[in-house]
Amino acid sequence: MTRVAVRVDGGRARLELIGGNLAPRLISADDGGAKVALVATSALLLGGDAVDLELRVGAGAWLEIVETAGTVAYDAEGEQSRWNVRAVVEAGGLLLWHGEPLVISDGANTLRSSRYALGDEAVVCVRETVVLGRSGERGGALRVQNQVAVGGTSVLAEDLDLSSCESRELPGILGRASVVDTVTLIGTVPPGFPPLFAGSLFRLGGGAGTIGRVLRTDLAGSPARAWWSSWSAAARDVHAARRAVGISGRG
């Protein structure tokens, strides 16, 4: 189990880093939070591997996660590997995570599961990119499950089953696309620029958040890069404004 937790106590950020098959490394910090890199300690993902990552952001704190490299799910002759994320962002907290691509090789069988629980006025912005197959490959089996709850109420329950090459390549599913590039923003609304084109924007119920998703035959030139830049900046601004109000209210 890899664990990264940050909280604000006594006017300072308190950080907890516990390594597993991902080693957390502190990049920078201030009195409100920290930027942490995740570094693989061995070849990932092999058949039978289970990556378990726990993230916790205390009330009013911020945490930014970066990955030093993408992850490859290698040919495991169908044996399953798992990538599990559990994140709790308490009231007024901020979590940013620009994920690097997860590449699914031929023969891989990967379950990627993410659960995010947000408190009141918490904000999360995440980019998740999956690539089916290395050069010249169709890619193995992949299943992506995403769950988001805000204030204890579920706002997203997604189960994207891409296990079968034949099924996922049908028109209306992925077709010829081999890249699924997604940016998710929870807790605030995205700015109007850059614009999202028809079919790429999904709004969650009750104004809880927004998902931008694009299907592509290659990763180069993906508009999700610009979405991430704009949306993550908006998330930072909202968090800073809410934190400033909270600090002035206590003063």
Sequence and secondary structure as in RCSB ss.txt:
>XXXX:A:sequence
MTRVAVRVDGGRARLELIGGNLAPRLISADDGGAKVALVATSALLLGGDAVDLELRVGAGAWLEIVETAGTVAYD
AEGEQSRWNVRAVVEAGGLLLWHGEPLVISDGANTLRSSRYALGDEAVVCVRETVVLGRSGERGGALRVQNQVAV
GGTSVLAEDLDLSSCESRELPGILGRASVVDTVTLIGTVPPGFPPLFAGSLFRLGGGAGTIGRVLRTDLAGSPAR
AWWSSWSAAARDVHAARRAVGISGRG
>XXXX:A:secstr
 EEEEEEEETTEEEEEEE SSEEEEEEEE SSEEEEEEEESS    TT EEEEEEEE TT EEEEEESS EEE  
 TT EEEEEEEEEE TT EEEEE   EEE TT EEEEEEEEEE TT EEEEEEEEEESSTT    EEEEEEEEEE
TTEEEEEEEEEE  HHHHTSTTTTTT  EEEEEEEESS   S S   TTSEEE GGG EEEEEEEES STT THH
HHHHHHHHHHHHHHHHHHHHHHHHH 
